[in-house]
Amino acid sequence: MTTTRLDAPVRRELDIEGDAYTLTITPQHMTLVRKGRRKGFELEWAQLVSGEAALATALNASLTANLRASPTPARTRSKTAKR
């Protein structure tokens, strides 16, 4: 079996417990983001190899604790707003 060098980002959609996520794999890191959101979990390959992955994951999780929070309601225009 041959392998292909990772030169450009690869994106795949995942379903985790009924929620859609996007996994992006780059030569530097991998990122898991809930679909429709900007912030997610990022893990550098060097951290994974060096054993710092658990610490990095815990820190990322604490900083993005609201990742699985329910979506915010859509903004509604106030009655006094100009049209």
Stockholm file with secondary structure:
# STOCKHOLM 1.0

chainA/1-83         MTTTRLDAPVRRELDIEGDAYTLTITPQHMTLVRKGRRKGFELEWAQLVSGEAALATALNASLTANLRASPTPARTRSKTAKR
#=GR chainA/1-83 SS CCCCCCCSCEEEEEEETTEEEEEEECSSEEEEEETTCSCEEEEEHHHHHHTTHHHHHHHHHHHTTTTTSCCCCCCCCCTTSCC
#=GC SS_cons        CCCCCCCSCEEEEEEETTEEEEEEECSSEEEEEETTCSCEEEEEHHHHHHTTHHHHHHHHHHHTTTTTSCCCCCCCCCTTSCC
//
